[in-house]
Amino acid sequence: MPWMRRVGAGAGLVAAAGLAVLGAAWAAGDSAAGRAKARRSCVACHGLDGLARMPNVPNIAGESPIYLEQQLKAFRSGKRTHPQISTAARPLSDQDIADLAAWYAGIRFR
């Protein structure tokens, strides 16, 4: 059925366009700025390298920037709560969050 191929191709184009938009959003974060911000607020628990310093803290190095941004925004808004993270996330701007996500997402281990 030819119409199904056209719909499938159209859906693929829509998905590709969506990924391009998301890719642009990921690129909005400045990794160097995120590193500097991480030094001020994240290192005590997550470390500058994104590897947890305590057993009940997750490793965030190499995590998806979209996931990191979503979680920080959820902590900032109160949709998700944790005594330390909620307090640390509350004053963060969208740019701060994008920068932190870019820094931690960009960490790669060999």
C-alpha positions as CSV (number, residue, x, y, z in Angstrom):
1,M,0.0,0.0,0.0
2,P,1.8,3.1,-1.2
3,W,0.0,5.5,1.1
4,M,1.5,3.6,4.1
5,R,5.0,4.2,2.8
6,R,4.3,7.9,2.5
7,V,2.9,8.1,6.0
8,G,5.9,6.2,7.3
9,A,8.3,8.5,5.5
10,G,6.4,11.5,6.8
11,A,6.5,10.2,10.3
12,G,10.3,9.7,9.9
13,L,10.7,13.3,8.8
14,V,8.7,14.5,11.7
15,A,10.8,12.4,14.1
16,A,14.0,13.6,12.6
17,A,12.8,17.2,12.9
18,G,12.0,16.6,16.5
19,L,15.4,15.2,17.2
20,A,17.0,18.2,15.5
21,V,15.1,20.5,17.8
22,L,16.0,18.4,20.8
23,G,19.6,18.4,19.6
24,A,19.6,22.2,19.5
25,A,18.3,22.3,23.0
26,W,21.1,19.9,24.2
27,A,23.6,22.2,22.5
28,A,22.3,25.2,24.4
29,G,24.3,24.1,27.5
30,D,27.8,25.4,28.0
31,S,30.0,22.5,29.3
32,A,32.7,24.8,30.6
33,A,30.2,27.0,32.5
34,G,28.6,23.8,33.8
35,R,31.9,22.7,35.2
36,A,32.3,25.9,37.0
37,K,28.8,25.7,38.4
38,A,29.2,22.1,39.4
39,R,32.3,23.1,41.5
40,R,30.0,25.4,43.5
41,S,27.0,23.1,44.1
42,C,27.3,19.5,43.0
43,V,30.8,18.3,43.8
44,A,30.1,17.4,47.5
45,C,27.8,14.6,46.5
46,H,28.2,13.9,42.7
47,G,31.9,15.0,42.4
48,L,33.2,17.1,39.6
49,D,33.6,13.8,37.6
50,G,30.0,12.8,38.1
51,L,30.9,9.8,40.2
52,A,29.0,9.7,43.5
53,R,30.9,10.3,46.7
54,M,28.3,8.5,48.9
55,P,26.6,5.2,48.4
56,N,23.1,6.6,48.2
57,V,23.9,9.2,45.5
58,P,23.7,8.3,41.8
59,N,26.5,8.5,39.4
60,I,25.5,11.1,36.7
61,A,28.6,11.2,34.5
62,G,27.6,10.5,30.9
63,E,23.9,10.5,31.7
64,S,21.5,11.9,29.0
65,P,21.4,15.7,29.1
66,I,17.7,15.6,28.5
67,Y,17.3,13.3,31.6
68,L,19.6,15.5,33.7
69,E,17.7,18.7,32.7
70,Q,14.3,17.1,33.4
71,Q,15.4,15.9,36.8
72,L,16.9,19.2,37.9
73,K,13.8,21.1,36.7
74,A,11.6,18.6,38.6
75,F,13.6,19.2,41.8
76,R,13.5,23.0,41.2
77,S,9.7,23.0,40.7
78,G,9.0,20.7,43.6
79,K,7.6,17.9,41.4
80,R,10.4,15.8,42.8
81,T,11.9,16.4,46.2
82,H,15.1,15.6,48.1
83,P,16.3,17.8,51.0
84,Q,19.7,18.6,49.5
85,I,19.0,18.6,45.7
86,S,15.7,20.5,46.0
87,T,17.5,23.3,47.9
88,A,20.4,23.3,45.4
89,A,18.2,23.3,42.4
90,R,15.7,26.0,43.5
91,P,17.9,29.0,42.5
92,L,19.1,27.5,39.2
93,S,18.0,29.2,36.0
94,D,17.2,27.2,32.9
95,Q,20.7,28.2,31.5
96,D,22.3,26.9,34.7
97,I,20.5,23.6,34.4
98,A,21.5,23.3,30.7
99,D,25.1,24.1,31.5
100,L,25.2,21.5,34.3
101,A,23.6,18.9,32.1
102,A,26.1,19.6,29.3
103,W,29.0,19.2,31.7
104,Y,27.9,16.0,33.3
105,A,26.5,14.4,30.1
106,G,29.8,15.1,28.3
107,I,31.9,13.2,30.8
108,R,33.2,10.0,29.1
109,F,35.2,7.2,30.6
110,R,37.5,4.8,28.7
